[in-house]
Amino acid sequence: QVKSQFERRANMNCAVFTAIVYKTQVVAGTIYFIKVQVSDAEYVHLKVFQSLPHENQGPSLASFQTGKTRDDPLTYF
């Protein structure tokens, strides 16, 4: 659901956009840290915020890190 937000902010089109692994952090909602494959050898780390259900809002891309590899550890940022 955040692919278009990422493509717009990173100024790139992703033929591949596959989540590999994720971690969560519960705050006033949930923060998801997601490793996403965007090409054969390129990965990005996304920080996605999902507000509480009663706020009735979809997930939003908070920030991202590019230039990652499959072996880079997924850490909080």
N, C-alpha and C positions, 0 to 999 in steps of 0.2 A: 503493500500500500504506500510505501514511501519512495518507490523507484523514481517516479516523476519528480519528486522534491529533490532527490539526490542528483538526477541528471541535470536539472535546471541549475542547481547551486554549484555543481562540479563542472558544468559546461561540457558534458560528454554524453554520448548515446551508448547504452549498454545492450549489446545483443544477448549477453548472458547476464543474469542477475539472480544468483542462487545462494541462499543462506546456507552456510556451512555449519556454524556453531553459534550459540548465543549464551549470554549470561543476563541475569536480571538483578535489579536493585529496587527495592520497594521504598517509595517516598510518598508524597501526596499524589499517588498514581504509581506507575511502574516505568522504570528506565530500562530499556533493552540495549545491550551492547551486542552487536551482530557482526560476524565476519561474513562478508558477501563476496562471492567470486564474480568478477565483472568481465573477465576474458580468460583465455587459456592459462595465462600465468600471472594475472593481476588480481589482487584482492583489495577490498576496502573494509574499514571498520566503521560501522555506523552507530551512533548514539540516538536512539529513538525514544521519545516520551509518549506514554499512553496515559491520559488523564483518568481520573476516577469515573466509573460508569455513569453516575448521576450528572456529570458535566456534559455527557453526550457529544464528545468530540473524538475524532479519529486520531490515529497516531501521527506524530509530527517529528520530523527530522531535526534533532537538536544540534548535532555536529557530526563531523566525519573525518576520517584520516585516510589518505590515499597512499599509494606506493607500497602496499603491504604484500607479503607473500603468504602462501599456505601455512608455512611454519612459524610465522610471527604470532606470539601469544596474544590472545584477546584480553586486554587489560582495561580497567576503568580509566576514562579520560574526560 
